[in-house]
Amino acid sequence: MERVAIITGASRGIGREIAKQLAKSEIKVIANYNHSEKEAKELKNELEKENIIIDIVKADISKREEAHKLVQFALEKYKKIDILVNNAGISEYKMFTDETDEDWNRVINTNLYSAFVMSQEVIPNMIHNKEGCIINISSIWGIIGASLEVLYSISKAGMNGLTKALAKELGPSNIRVNSIAPGMIQTEMNNKFSKEELEEIKEEIPLEKIGHVSDIAKCVKWLIEDNYTTGQVISINGGWAIV
């Protein structure tokens, strides 16, 4: 039976590549987006040219009711959910003393609360089926922290804590929960860095290169296929942070 995956924040960057690679692996993909409708439609059209059909669903998953509707769409159409990839995320690049309550709510709700609520929504079906795979896309900054990205670091550290605790709770139900913590990856999120700054970062990375979104997608595919890895935070950062 074909597996079914929900991928949040799937219209751009890492999420887009994950959606493409899973869809090409004959997994039924529900690609969630919020603001990037144009990019989501482009993804759908790109795959249709290869005779691959995916669903694109708009939902602001930082809101419980919209997360619920997204999950219900999947269950009504496919009757089950095998895989959840919590990828949706935003960053905030400013001094900590300049952060506002609105900044906190926006970053924490988008990055961390969405993973909490989406996991809660899919888990009952996974428990019923006695199997499931939840993958949280965290960050290197959730492990070592980042200056000028305190809220982002907090949200990603929270995802790692969610991963470890939930893996223990859901293990007896044969549901695996893992986190992937990317380092510097070629995405729009890193457009804030100049070419010179990116070159300086490369010099700090033992492999002397910036990662590609496919590096993360490959790990997602492996975690889906593996049946004995859970509660892990897997760092993919070229050796930039070895902890």
LOROGU-92250 format. One record per residue: residue in one letter; x, y, z of N, C-alpha, C in turn. Coordinates in nm, 2 decimals, padded with zeros to 4 digits, always signed. Layout:
residues N
marnu,nu,nv,nw,cau,cav,caw,cu,cv,cw
A,X,Y,Z,X,Y,Z,X,Y,Z $
...
This chain:
residues 243
marnu,nu,nv,nw,cau,cav,caw,cu,cv,cw
M,+00.08,-00.12,+00.00,+00.00,+00.00,+00.00,+00.09,+00.13,+00.00 $
E,+00.05,+00.22,-00.08,+00.13,+00.35,-00.09,+00.13,+00.42,+00.04 $
R,+00.24,+00.48,+00.08,+00.25,+00.56,+00.20,+00.20,+00.71,+00.17 $
V,+00.16,+00.77,+00.27,+00.11,+00.91,+00.26,+00.19,+01.00,+00.35 $
A,+00.23,+01.12,+00.30,+00.32,+01.21,+00.37,+00.26,+01.35,+00.37 $
I,+00.26,+01.42,+00.48,+00.23,+01.56,+00.49,+00.36,+01.63,+00.51 $
I,+00.39,+01.73,+00.43,+00.51,+01.81,+00.44,+00.47,+01.96,+00.46 $
T,+00.50,+02.02,+00.57,+00.47,+02.16,+00.60,+00.58,+02.25,+00.54 $
G,+00.53,+02.36,+00.50,+00.63,+02.46,+00.44,+00.70,+02.40,+00.32 $
A,+00.62,+02.34,+00.23,+00.67,+02.26,+00.12,+00.69,+02.34,-00.01 $
S,+00.66,+02.46,-00.02,+00.66,+02.53,-00.15,+00.80,+02.59,-00.18 $
R,+00.89,+02.60,-00.09,+01.02,+02.65,-00.12,+01.13,+02.58,-00.04 $
G,+01.25,+02.60,-00.08,+01.37,+02.56,-00.01,+01.37,+02.41,+00.02 $
I,+01.41,+02.38,+00.15,+01.42,+02.24,+00.19,+01.29,+02.16,+00.18 $
G,+01.18,+02.22,+00.22,+01.05,+02.16,+00.21,+01.02,+02.12,+00.07 $
R,+01.04,+02.21,-00.03,+01.02,+02.18,-00.17,+01.09,+02.06,-00.22 $
E,+01.22,+02.05,-00.18,+01.30,+01.94,-00.23,+01.26,+01.81,-00.16 $
I,+01.22,+01.82,-00.03,+01.17,+01.70,+00.03,+01.04,+01.65,-00.04 $
A,+00.95,+01.74,-00.07,+00.83,+01.70,-00.14,+00.86,+01.64,-00.27 $
K,+00.95,+01.69,-00.35,+00.99,+01.64,-00.48,+01.05,+01.50,-00.47 $
Q,+01.14,+01.48,-00.37,+01.21,+01.35,-00.36,+01.11,+01.24,-00.31 $
L,+01.02,+01.28,-00.22,+00.93,+01.18,-00.17,+00.83,+01.14,-00.27 $
A,+00.78,+01.24,-00.35,+00.68,+01.21,-00.45,+00.74,+01.12,-00.56 $
K,+00.87,+01.14,-00.59,+00.94,+01.06,-00.69,+00.97,+00.92,-00.63 $
S,+00.95,+00.90,-00.50,+00.97,+00.77,-00.44,+00.83,+00.70,-00.43 $
E,+00.73,+00.75,-00.50,+00.60,+00.69,-00.50,+00.53,+00.70,-00.37 $
I,+00.56,+00.81,-00.30,+00.48,+00.84,-00.17,+00.38,+00.95,-00.21 $
K,+00.26,+00.93,-00.16,+00.15,+01.03,-00.18,+00.19,+01.15,-00.10 $
V,+00.21,+01.26,-00.16,+00.26,+01.38,-00.09,+00.15,+01.49,-00.08 $
I,+00.12,+01.54,+00.04,+00.04,+01.66,+00.06,+00.14,+01.77,+00.10 $
A,+00.16,+01.86,+00.00,+00.25,+01.97,+00.02,+00.18,+02.09,+00.08 $
N,+00.21,+02.13,+00.20,+00.14,+02.24,+00.26,+00.22,+02.37,+00.23 $
Y,+00.14,+02.48,+00.21,+00.20,+02.61,+00.20,+00.11,+02.71,+00.27 $
N,+00.16,+02.83,+00.29,+00.07,+02.93,+00.35,+00.07,+03.06,+00.26 $
H,+00.18,+03.13,+00.24,+00.18,+03.25,+00.16,+00.22,+03.22,+00.02 $
S,+00.30,+03.12,-00.01,+00.37,+03.10,-00.14,+00.29,+03.01,-00.23 $
E,+00.17,+03.06,-00.27,+00.08,+02.99,-00.36,+00.14,+02.97,-00.50 $
K,+00.21,+03.07,-00.55,+00.27,+03.07,-00.68,+00.37,+02.96,-00.68 $
E,+00.46,+02.95,-00.58,+00.56,+02.85,-00.58,+00.51,+02.71,-00.56 $
A,+00.40,+02.70,-00.48,+00.34,+02.57,-00.46,+00.28,+02.52,-00.60 $
K,+00.21,+02.60,-00.67,+00.16,+02.56,-00.80,+00.26,+02.53,-00.90 $
E,+00.38,+02.60,-00.89,+00.49,+02.57,-00.98,+00.54,+02.43,-00.95 $
L,+00.55,+02.40,-00.82,+00.60,+02.26,-00.78,+00.51,+02.16,-00.83 $
K,+00.38,+02.18,-00.81,+00.28,+02.08,-00.86,+00.29,+02.06,-01.01 $
N,+00.30,+02.17,-01.09,+00.31,+02.16,-01.23,+00.44,+02.10,-01.28 $
E,+00.55,+02.13,-01.21,+00.68,+02.06,-01.24,+00.67,+01.91,-01.23 $
L,+00.61,+01.86,-01.12,+00.60,+01.72,-01.10,+00.50,+01.66,-01.20 $
E,+00.39,+01.73,-01.23,+00.29,+01.67,-01.33,+00.35,+01.65,-01.46 $
K,+00.46,+01.72,-01.50,+00.53,+01.70,-01.63,+00.60,+01.57,-01.63 $
E,+00.62,+01.51,-01.51,+00.68,+01.38,-01.49,+00.58,+01.28,-01.46 $
N,+00.45,+01.31,-01.47,+00.34,+01.22,-01.44,+00.33,+01.19,-01.30 $
I,+00.37,+01.28,-01.21,+00.37,+01.26,-01.07,+00.27,+01.36,-01.01 $
I,+00.17,+01.31,-00.94,+00.06,+01.40,-00.89,+00.08,+01.42,-00.74 $
I,+00.08,+01.54,-00.69,+00.08,+01.57,-00.55,-00.04,+01.67,-00.52 $
D,-00.07,+01.67,-00.39,-00.17,+01.77,-00.35,-00.10,+01.89,-00.28 $
I,-00.15,+02.01,-00.32,-00.10,+02.13,-00.25,-00.21,+02.19,-00.17 $
V,-00.19,+02.21,-00.04,-00.30,+02.26,+00.05,-00.25,+02.38,+00.12 $
K,-00.32,+02.49,+00.11,-00.29,+02.61,+00.18,-00.35,+02.60,+00.33 $
A,-00.26,+02.63,+00.42,-00.30,+02.62,+00.56,-00.20,+02.70,+00.65 $
D,-00.24,+02.78,+00.73,-00.16,+02.85,+00.83,-00.15,+02.76,+00.95 $
I,-00.05,+02.67,+00.96,-00.05,+02.57,+01.06,+00.00,+02.62,+01.20 $
S,+00.02,+02.75,+01.21,+00.04,+02.81,+01.34,-00.09,+02.83,+01.41 $
K,-00.20,+02.79,+01.34,-00.34,+02.80,+01.40,-00.40,+02.66,+01.40 $
R,-00.44,+02.62,+01.52,-00.49,+02.48,+01.54,-00.60,+02.44,+01.44 $
E,-00.70,+02.53,+01.41,-00.81,+02.49,+01.32,-00.76,+02.47,+01.18 $
E,-00.66,+02.54,+01.14,-00.61,+02.52,+01.00,-00.52,+02.39,+00.99 $
A,-00.45,+02.37,+01.10,-00.37,+02.24,+01.10,-00.47,+02.12,+01.10 $
H,-00.57,+02.13,+01.18,-00.67,+02.03,+01.18,-00.73,+02.00,+01.04 $
K,-00.77,+02.11,+00.97,-00.83,+02.09,+00.84,-00.73,+02.03,+00.74 $
L,-00.60,+02.06,+00.75,-00.50,+02.00,+00.67,-00.49,+01.85,+00.69 $
V,-00.49,+01.81,+00.82,-00.48,+01.67,+00.85,-00.61,+01.60,+00.81 $
Q,-00.72,+01.66,+00.83,-00.85,+01.60,+00.78,-00.86,+01.58,+00.63 $
F,-00.80,+01.68,+00.56,-00.79,+01.66,+00.41,-00.72,+01.53,+00.38 $
A,-00.61,+01.51,+00.44,-00.53,+01.39,+00.41,-00.60,+01.26,+00.45 $
L,-00.67,+01.26,+00.57,-00.74,+01.14,+00.61,-00.86,+01.12,+00.53 $
E,-00.93,+01.22,+00.48,-01.05,+01.20,+00.40,-01.02,+01.15,+00.26 $
K,-00.90,+01.19,+00.21,-00.86,+01.15,+00.08,-00.79,+01.02,+00.08 $
Y,-00.70,+01.00,+00.17,-00.61,+00.88,+00.17,-00.64,+00.78,+00.29 $
K,-00.72,+00.82,+00.39,-00.76,+00.73,+00.50,-00.65,+00.71,+00.60 $
K,-00.53,+00.76,+00.58,-00.42,+00.74,+00.67,-00.31,+00.84,+00.65 $
I,-00.22,+00.85,+00.75,-00.10,+00.94,+00.74,+00.01,+00.86,+00.79 $
D,+00.11,+00.83,+00.71,+00.23,+00.75,+00.75,+00.34,+00.84,+00.79 $
I,+00.35,+00.96,+00.73,+00.47,+01.04,+00.75,+00.43,+01.18,+00.77 $
L,+00.49,+01.25,+00.87,+00.48,+01.39,+00.89,+00.62,+01.45,+00.89 $
V,+00.64,+01.55,+00.80,+00.76,+01.63,+00.81,+00.73,+01.77,+00.85 $
N,+00.77,+01.81,+00.97,+00.75,+01.94,+01.02,+00.86,+02.03,+00.98 $
N,+00.84,+02.10,+00.86,+00.95,+02.18,+00.80,+00.92,+02.33,+00.81 $
A,+00.80,+02.37,+00.82,+00.76,+02.51,+00.82,+00.85,+02.59,+00.92 $
G,+00.90,+02.70,+00.87,+00.98,+02.78,+00.96,+01.01,+02.92,+00.90 $
I,+01.03,+03.01,+00.99,+01.08,+03.15,+00.95,+01.19,+03.19,+01.05 $
S,+01.27,+03.29,+01.01,+01.38,+03.34,+01.09,+01.35,+03.48,+01.13 $
E,+01.42,+03.53,+01.23,+01.42,+03.67,+01.27,+01.56,+03.71,+01.30 $
Y,+01.61,+03.81,+01.23,+01.75,+03.84,+01.24,+01.76,+03.98,+01.30 $
K,+01.78,+03.99,+01.43,+01.79,+04.12,+01.50,+01.84,+04.10,+01.64 $
M,+01.88,+04.21,+01.70,+01.93,+04.21,+01.83,+01.82,+04.16,+01.93 $
F,+01.86,+04.08,+02.02,+01.76,+04.02,+02.12,+01.69,+04.13,+02.19 $
T,+01.76,+04.24,+02.23,+01.69,+04.35,+02.30,+01.59,+04.42,+02.21 $
D,+01.59,+04.40,+02.08,+01.50,+04.46,+01.99,+01.38,+04.37,+01.96 $
E,+01.38,+04.25,+02.00,+01.27,+04.16,+01.98,+01.15,+04.20,+02.05 $
T,+01.03,+04.18,+01.99,+00.91,+04.22,+02.05,+00.82,+04.10,+02.08 $
D,+00.72,+04.12,+02.15,+00.62,+04.01,+02.18,+00.57,+03.95,+02.05 $
E,+00.54,+04.05,+01.96,+00.49,+04.00,+01.82,+00.59,+03.92,+01.75 $
D,+00.72,+03.95,+01.76,+00.83,+03.87,+01.70,+00.83,+03.73,+01.76 $
W,+00.82,+03.73,+01.90,+00.82,+03.60,+01.97,+00.70,+03.51,+01.92 $
N,+00.59,+03.57,+01.92,+00.47,+03.49,+01.88,+00.48,+03.44,+01.74 $
R,+00.53,+03.53,+01.65,+00.54,+03.49,+01.51,+00.64,+03.37,+01.49 $
V,+00.76,+03.39,+01.55,+00.86,+03.28,+01.53,+00.83,+03.15,+01.60 $
I,+00.79,+03.16,+01.73,+00.76,+03.04,+01.80,+00.64,+02.97,+01.75 $
N,+00.54,+03.04,+01.72,+00.42,+02.98,+01.66,+00.44,+02.91,+01.53 $
T,+00.51,+02.98,+01.44,+00.54,+02.92,+01.31,+00.63,+02.80,+01.32 $
N,+00.74,+02.81,+01.40,+00.84,+02.71,+01.40,+00.81,+02.60,+01.49 $
L,+00.77,+02.63,+01.61,+00.76,+02.53,+01.72,+00.61,+02.49,+01.75 $
Y,+00.52,+02.58,+01.76,+00.38,+02.55,+01.79,+00.33,+02.47,+01.68 $
S,+00.36,+02.50,+01.55,+00.31,+02.43,+01.44,+00.35,+02.28,+01.44 $
A,+00.48,+02.25,+01.49,+00.52,+02.11,+01.50,+00.45,+02.04,+01.61 $
F,+00.42,+02.11,+01.72,+00.34,+02.06,+01.83,+00.20,+02.02,+01.78 $
V,+00.13,+02.12,+01.72,-00.01,+02.09,+01.69,-00.02,+01.99,+01.57 $
M,+00.07,+02.00,+01.47,+00.06,+01.90,+01.36,+00.09,+01.76,+01.41 $
S,+00.18,+01.75,+01.50,+00.21,+01.61,+01.56,+00.09,+01.56,+01.64 $
Q,+00.03,+01.65,+01.72,-00.09,+01.61,+01.79,-00.20,+01.56,+01.70 $
E,-00.22,+01.63,+01.58,-00.32,+01.60,+01.49,-00.30,+01.47,+01.42 $
V,-00.18,+01.43,+01.39,-00.16,+01.31,+01.31,-00.14,+01.18,+01.40 $
I,-00.10,+01.20,+01.52,-00.06,+01.09,+01.61,-00.18,+00.99,+01.63 $
P,-00.30,+01.04,+01.65,-00.41,+00.94,+01.67,-00.42,+00.84,+01.56 $
N,-00.41,+00.88,+01.43,-00.41,+00.79,+01.32,-00.30,+00.70,+01.32 $
M,-00.18,+00.75,+01.35,-00.06,+00.67,+01.35,-00.07,+00.56,+01.46 $
I,-00.12,+00.60,+01.58,-00.14,+00.50,+01.69,-00.23,+00.39,+01.64 $
H,-00.34,+00.43,+01.58,-00.44,+00.34,+01.53,-00.38,+00.24,+01.43 $
N,-00.29,+00.29,+01.35,-00.22,+00.20,+01.25,-00.10,+00.13,+01.30 $
K,-00.06,+00.16,+01.42,+00.05,+00.10,+01.49,+00.19,+00.13,+01.41 $
E,+00.19,+00.24,+01.35,+00.32,+00.28,+01.28,+00.31,+00.42,+01.24 $
G,+00.43,+00.48,+01.22,+00.43,+00.62,+01.18,+00.58,+00.67,+01.19 $
C,+00.60,+00.78,+01.12,+00.73,+00.85,+01.11,+00.71,+01.00,+01.12 $
I,+00.76,+01.06,+01.22,+00.76,+01.21,+01.23,+00.90,+01.26,+01.22 $
I,+00.93,+01.35,+01.13,+01.06,+01.41,+01.11,+01.05,+01.56,+01.13 $
N,+01.12,+01.62,+01.22,+01.12,+01.76,+01.25,+01.25,+01.82,+01.19 $
I,+01.23,+01.93,+01.11,+01.35,+01.99,+01.05,+01.39,+02.11,+01.14 $
S,+01.49,+02.09,+01.21,+01.54,+02.18,+01.31,+01.65,+02.27,+01.25 $
S,+01.76,+02.29,+01.32,+01.87,+02.37,+01.27,+01.99,+02.35,+01.36 $
I,+02.11,+02.38,+01.30,+02.23,+02.38,+01.38,+02.22,+02.48,+01.49 $
W,+02.14,+02.59,+01.47,+02.13,+02.69,+01.58,+02.05,+02.64,+01.69 $
G,+01.97,+02.54,+01.67,+01.89,+02.48,+01.78,+01.98,+02.40,+01.87 $
I,+02.11,+02.37,+01.83,+02.20,+02.29,+01.90,+02.31,+02.38,+01.97 $
I,+02.36,+02.48,+01.89,+02.47,+02.56,+01.94,+02.43,+02.71,+01.96 $
G,+02.31,+02.75,+01.91,+02.27,+02.89,+01.93,+02.33,+02.98,+01.83 $
A,+02.26,+03.09,+01.80,+02.31,+03.19,+01.70,+02.29,+03.33,+01.75 $
S,+02.40,+03.41,+01.75,+02.38,+03.55,+01.78,+02.29,+03.61,+01.67 $
L,+02.21,+03.70,+01.72,+02.11,+03.78,+01.63,+02.00,+03.69,+01.58 $
E,+01.99,+03.56,+01.63,+01.88,+03.47,+01.59,+01.84,+03.40,+01.72 $
V,+01.82,+03.47,+01.82,+01.79,+03.40,+01.95,+01.65,+03.33,+01.94 $
L,+01.55,+03.40,+01.89,+01.42,+03.34,+01.88,+01.42,+03.22,+01.80 $
Y,+01.49,+03.23,+01.68,+01.50,+03.11,+01.59,+01.57,+03.00,+01.66 $
S,+01.67,+03.03,+01.73,+01.75,+02.92,+01.81,+01.66,+02.86,+01.91 $
I,+01.58,+02.94,+01.98,+01.49,+02.89,+02.09,+01.39,+02.79,+02.02 $
S,+01.33,+02.83,+01.91,+01.23,+02.75,+01.85,+01.29,+02.62,+01.80 $
K,+01.41,+02.62,+01.75,+01.46,+02.50,+01.69,+01.52,+02.41,+01.81 $
A,+01.56,+02.47,+01.92,+01.60,+02.39,+02.03,+01.48,+02.32,+02.09 $
G,+01.37,+02.39,+02.09,+01.24,+02.33,+02.13,+01.20,+02.21,+02.05 $
M,+01.22,+02.22,+01.92,+01.19,+02.11,+01.83,+01.27,+01.99,+01.86 $
N,+01.40,+02.01,+01.90,+01.48,+01.90,+01.94,+01.44,+01.83,+02.07 $
G,+01.39,+01.92,+02.16,+01.34,+01.86,+02.28,+01.21,+01.79,+02.26 $
L,+01.12,+01.84,+02.17,+01.00,+01.77,+02.13,+01.03,+01.63,+02.07 $
T,+01.13,+01.63,+01.99,+01.17,+01.51,+01.92,+01.21,+01.40,+02.02 $
K,+01.30,+01.43,+02.11,+01.35,+01.33,+02.21,+01.24,+01.28,+02.30 $
A,+01.16,+01.37,+02.36,+01.06,+01.33,+02.45,+00.95,+01.25,+02.38 $
L,+00.91,+01.30,+02.26,+00.80,+01.23,+02.19,+00.84,+01.09,+02.14 $
A,+00.97,+01.08,+02.11,+01.02,+00.95,+02.06,+01.00,+00.84,+02.17 $
K,+01.03,+00.89,+02.30,+01.01,+00.79,+02.41,+00.87,+00.76,+02.43 $
E,+00.78,+00.86,+02.42,+00.64,+00.84,+02.44,+00.57,+00.75,+02.34 $
L,+00.62,+00.77,+02.21,+00.55,+00.70,+02.10,+00.62,+00.57,+02.05 $
G,+00.74,+00.54,+02.11,+00.81,+00.42,+02.07,+00.73,+00.30,+02.08 $
P,+00.66,+00.28,+02.20,+00.57,+00.15,+02.21,+00.46,+00.14,+02.11 $
S,+00.43,+00.25,+02.04,+00.33,+00.25,+01.93,+00.39,+00.23,+01.80 $
N,+00.52,+00.20,+01.79,+00.60,+00.19,+01.67,+00.59,+00.31,+01.58 $
I,+00.60,+00.43,+01.65,+00.61,+00.55,+01.58,+00.75,+00.61,+01.61 $
R,+00.82,+00.64,+01.50,+00.95,+00.70,+01.52,+00.95,+00.85,+01.50 $
V,+01.03,+00.92,+01.59,+01.03,+01.06,+01.58,+01.18,+01.10,+01.58 $
N,+01.22,+01.18,+01.48,+01.36,+01.22,+01.47,+01.36,+01.37,+01.42 $
S,+01.48,+01.42,+01.44,+01.50,+01.56,+01.40,+01.63,+01.57,+01.31 $
I,+01.62,+01.66,+01.21,+01.74,+01.68,+01.12,+01.78,+01.83,+01.15 $
A,+01.90,+01.85,+01.18,+01.95,+01.99,+01.21,+02.05,+02.03,+01.10 $
P,+02.00,+02.10,+01.00,+02.08,+02.14,+00.89,+02.18,+02.25,+00.93 $
G,+02.29,+02.26,+00.87,+02.38,+02.37,+00.89,+02.35,+02.48,+00.78 $
M,+02.45,+02.53,+00.72,+02.43,+02.63,+00.62,+02.39,+02.56,+00.49 $
I,+02.27,+02.59,+00.44,+02.21,+02.52,+00.32,+02.17,+02.63,+00.22 $
Q,+02.19,+02.61,+00.10,+02.15,+02.71,-00.01,+02.00,+02.72,-00.02 $
T,+01.95,+02.82,+00.06,+01.80,+02.85,+00.05,+01.79,+03.00,+00.06 $
E,+01.66,+03.05,+00.03,+01.63,+03.19,+00.04,+01.65,+03.24,+00.18 $
M,+01.64,+03.16,+00.28,+01.66,+03.21,+00.42,+01.79,+03.26,+00.45 $
N,+01.89,+03.22,+00.37,+02.03,+03.27,+00.39,+02.06,+03.39,+00.29 $
N,+01.96,+03.45,+00.23,+01.99,+03.56,+00.14,+02.04,+03.68,+00.22 $
K,+02.02,+03.68,+00.35,+02.06,+03.80,+00.43,+02.22,+03.81,+00.44 $
F,+02.28,+03.70,+00.40,+02.43,+03.70,+00.40,+02.48,+03.75,+00.26 $
S,+02.59,+03.83,+00.26,+02.65,+03.87,+00.14,+02.74,+03.76,+00.09 $
K,+02.78,+03.78,-00.04,+02.87,+03.68,-00.10,+03.00,+03.66,-00.02 $
E,+03.05,+03.78,+00.03,+03.17,+03.77,+00.11,+03.15,+03.70,+00.24 $
E,+03.04,+03.72,+00.30,+03.01,+03.65,+00.43,+02.99,+03.50,+00.41 $
L,+02.93,+03.47,+00.30,+02.92,+03.32,+00.27,+03.05,+03.26,+00.24 $
E,+03.14,+03.33,+00.18,+03.28,+03.28,+00.16,+03.35,+03.26,+00.29 $
E,+03.33,+03.35,+00.39,+03.39,+03.34,+00.52,+03.33,+03.22,+00.59 $
I,+03.20,+03.20,+00.58,+03.14,+03.08,+00.64,+03.20,+02.95,+00.58 $
K,+03.21,+02.95,+00.45,+03.27,+02.83,+00.39,+03.41,+02.79,+00.45 $
E,+03.49,+02.90,+00.48,+03.62,+02.87,+00.53,+03.61,+02.81,+00.67 $
E,+03.50,+02.83,+00.74,+03.48,+02.77,+00.88,+03.43,+02.63,+00.87 $
I,+03.38,+02.59,+00.76,+03.33,+02.45,+00.74,+03.43,+02.35,+00.70 $
P,+03.46,+02.25,+00.77,+03.56,+02.15,+00.73,+03.55,+02.10,+00.58 $
L,+03.43,+02.08,+00.53,+03.41,+02.04,+00.40,+03.42,+02.15,+00.30 $
E,+03.43,+02.27,+00.35,+03.45,+02.39,+00.26,+03.35,+02.42,+00.16 $
K,+03.22,+02.39,+00.19,+03.11,+02.42,+00.10,+02.98,+02.43,+00.17 $
I,+02.89,+02.50,+00.11,+02.75,+02.52,+00.16,+02.67,+02.40,+00.12 $
G,+02.59,+02.35,+00.20,+02.51,+02.23,+00.17,+02.40,+02.26,+00.07 $
H,+02.34,+02.16,+00.02,+02.23,+02.17,-00.08,+02.10,+02.11,-00.02 $
V,+01.99,+02.16,-00.06,+01.86,+02.10,-00.01,+01.85,+01.95,-00.03 $
S,+01.91,+01.90,-00.13,+01.91,+01.76,-00.16,+01.98,+01.68,-00.05 $
D,+02.07,+01.74,+00.02,+02.14,+01.67,+00.13,+02.04,+01.64,+00.24 $
I,+01.95,+01.73,+00.27,+01.85,+01.72,+00.37,+01.74,+01.62,+00.33 $
A,+01.70,+01.63,+00.20,+01.60,+01.54,+00.15,+01.64,+01.39,+00.15 $
K,+01.77,+01.37,+00.12,+01.82,+01.23,+00.13,+01.81,+01.17,+00.27 $
C,+01.84,+01.26,+00.37,+01.83,+01.21,+00.51,+01.69,+01.18,+00.54 $
V,+01.60,+01.26,+00.50,+01.45,+01.24,+00.52,+01.41,+01.10,+00.47 $
K,+01.45,+01.08,+00.34,+01.42,+00.95,+00.28,+01.48,+00.83,+00.36 $
W,+01.60,+00.85,+00.41,+01.66,+00.74,+00.49,+01.59,+00.72,+00.62 $
L,+01.55,+00.83,+00.69,+01.48,+00.81,+00.81,+01.34,+00.75,+00.79 $
I,+01.28,+00.77,+00.68,+01.15,+00.70,+00.65,+01.17,+00.55,+00.63 $
E,+01.28,+00.51,+00.56,+01.30,+00.37,+00.53,+01.36,+00.30,+00.65 $
D,+01.43,+00.36,+00.73,+01.49,+00.30,+00.85,+01.39,+00.27,+00.95 $
N,+01.40,+00.16,+01.03,+01.30,+00.12,+01.12,+01.35,+00.11,+01.27 $
Y,+01.47,+00.15,+01.29,+01.53,+00.14,+01.42,+01.60,+00.27,+01.48 $
T,+01.57,+00.38,+01.41,+01.63,+00.51,+01.45,+01.51,+00.59,+01.50 $
T,+01.53,+00.64,+01.63,+01.43,+00.73,+01.68,+01.49,+00.81,+01.80 $
G,+01.43,+00.93,+01.82,+01.48,+01.02,+01.92,+01.61,+01.09,+01.89 $
Q,+01.65,+01.09,+01.76,+01.78,+01.14,+01.73,+01.77,+01.28,+01.66 $
V,+01.88,+01.36,+01.69,+01.89,+01.49,+01.62,+02.01,+01.47,+01.53 $
I,+01.99,+01.46,+01.40,+02.10,+01.43,+01.31,+02.15,+01.56,+01.25 $
S,+02.27,+01.59,+01.27,+02.33,+01.72,+01.22,+02.39,+01.70,+01.08 $
I,+02.35,+01.78,+00.99,+02.40,+01.78,+00.85,+02.46,+01.92,+00.82 $
N,+02.58,+01.93,+00.85,+02.64,+02.07,+00.85,+02.78,+02.07,+00.79 $
G,+02.83,+01.97,+00.73,+02.96,+01.97,+00.67,+03.08,+01.97,+00.77 $
G,+03.04,+01.94,+00.90,+03.14,+01.95,+01.01,+03.15,+02.08,+01.07 $
W,+03.06,+02.18,+01.04,+03.07,+02.31,+01.09,+03.06,+02.31,+01.24 $
A,+02.97,+02.22,+01.29,+02.95,+02.21,+01.44,+02.96,+02.06,+01.47 $
I,+03.06,+02.01,+01.54,+03.07,+01.87,+01.58,+03.05,+01.87,+01.73 $
V,+02.93,+01.82,+01.77,+02.90,+01.81,+01.91,+02.87,+01.67,+01.96 $
